[in-house]
Each structure stands twice: as structure tokens, then as C-alpha cells.
Amino acid sequence: MNKIEFQQWLSNELGMKVDDNTEFFTDLDLFEEDIEIFFLKFISKFEIDAEGFDYEEYNPRKVGLFDGLLKTKRVKTFKTDHLIQVISNKKWFDPDCL
């Protein structure tokens, strides 16, 4: 699957256009359950070892406004290229925060 096909798969799974600039999951207006379902589909389809993935660190609805303002906790984000690297490695790793 090339990058364009992968972005099409992402768009189909998420029900919205995904491109190189999309920040997961802050740019996507998804409910918590949708984020979790997407990630489970992603790790299953691409056979990813997800040990070390902390769902709450990537969920913008789990990191509150005051956490961000006080810099006590910041939601982690990533872009399509990171997911492509994860697929290549077959193992989840945290990206550098954007």
C-alpha cells in the first residue's frame, strides 16, 4: 500500500479527509470511542505491536484545557508519516511531539 492508498484507507476509516498535514487526533472531531476503534483497527490490519501505546496521551478529550494551559499535561499528536513508520517497524513508538 503506497502513501496515497494509505491516506485513502485512513479517510475511509475515519469518515473524513486525511492528508499529510492532518494531526491525529487533534484535527479530527472524533469521540473517544471512535479513536479507540480506529486504533484497534489500525493495529489489527497492519499487525502492529502496540505495547507502550497510551491511548489517553493521544486523546484530546482526556487532556483537559487547564492541563494544557498549565503545561502539566499535553496531548501527543502525530501525522500520517508517523503511522507509515509504525507500519514499517511493526511496533508502536511515540513520535516527537509536534
Contacts in CASP RR format, 6 or more apart in sequence:
PFRMAT RR
TARGET T0000
AUTHOR 0000-0000-0000
METHOD contacts of the structure
MODEL  1
MNKIEFQQWLSNELGMKVDDNTEFFTDLDLFEEDIEIFFLKFISKFEIDA
EGFDYEEYNPRKVGLFDGLLKTKRVKTFKTDHLIQVISNKKWFDPDCL
1 9 0 8 1.000
3 80 0 8 1.000
3 84 0 8 1.000
6 80 0 8 1.000
6 83 0 8 1.000
6 84 0 8 1.000
6 87 0 8 1.000
7 18 0 8 1.000
7 19 0 8 1.000
7 20 0 8 1.000
7 80 0 8 1.000
10 18 0 8 1.000
10 80 0 8 1.000
10 83 0 8 1.000
11 17 0 8 1.000
11 18 0 8 1.000
13 38 0 8 1.000
13 41 0 8 1.000
13 42 0 8 1.000
14 28 0 8 1.000
14 30 0 8 1.000
14 34 0 8 1.000
14 38 0 8 1.000
16 28 0 8 1.000
16 29 0 8 1.000
18 80 0 8 1.000
19 80 0 8 1.000
20 79 0 8 1.000
20 80 0 8 1.000
20 81 0 8 1.000
21 79 0 8 1.000
22 28 0 8 1.000
22 79 0 8 1.000
22 80 0 8 1.000
23 77 0 8 1.000
23 78 0 8 1.000
23 79 0 8 1.000
23 98 0 8 1.000
24 58 0 8 1.000
24 77 0 8 1.000
24 78 0 8 1.000
24 79 0 8 1.000
24 83 0 8 1.000
25 35 0 8 1.000
25 58 0 8 1.000
25 59 0 8 1.000
25 60 0 8 1.000
25 75 0 8 1.000
25 77 0 8 1.000
26 60 0 8 1.000
26 75 0 8 1.000
26 77 0 8 1.000
28 35 0 8 1.000
30 38 0 8 1.000
31 61 0 8 1.000
32 59 0 8 1.000
32 61 0 8 1.000
32 62 0 8 1.000
35 55 0 8 1.000
35 58 0 8 1.000
35 59 0 8 1.000
36 55 0 8 1.000
39 50 0 8 1.000
39 53 0 8 1.000
39 55 0 8 1.000
42 48 0 8 1.000
42 83 0 8 1.000
43 50 0 8 1.000
43 92 0 8 1.000
46 86 0 8 1.000
46 87 0 8 1.000
46 90 0 8 1.000
47 90 0 8 1.000
48 86 0 8 1.000
48 87 0 8 1.000
48 90 0 8 1.000
48 91 0 8 1.000
48 92 0 8 1.000
49 90 0 8 1.000
49 91 0 8 1.000
49 92 0 8 1.000
50 92 0 8 1.000
51 91 0 8 1.000
51 92 0 8 1.000
52 92 0 8 1.000
53 92 0 8 1.000
55 62 0 8 1.000
56 62 0 8 1.000
56 63 0 8 1.000
57 63 0 8 1.000
57 75 0 8 1.000
57 76 0 8 1.000
58 75 0 8 1.000
58 76 0 8 1.000
58 77 0 8 1.000
58 78 0 8 1.000
59 75 0 8 1.000
60 75 0 8 1.000
62 75 0 8 1.000
63 73 0 8 1.000
63 74 0 8 1.000
63 75 0 8 1.000
64 73 0 8 1.000
66 72 0 8 1.000
67 73 0 8 1.000
67 74 0 8 1.000
68 74 0 8 1.000
74 97 0 8 1.000
76 94 0 8 1.000
76 95 0 8 1.000
76 97 0 8 1.000
77 95 0 8 1.000
77 97 0 8 1.000
77 98 0 8 1.000
78 95 0 8 1.000
78 98 0 8 1.000
79 98 0 8 1.000
82 95 0 8 1.000
85 93 0 8 1.000
86 92 0 8 1.000
86 93 0 8 1.000
END
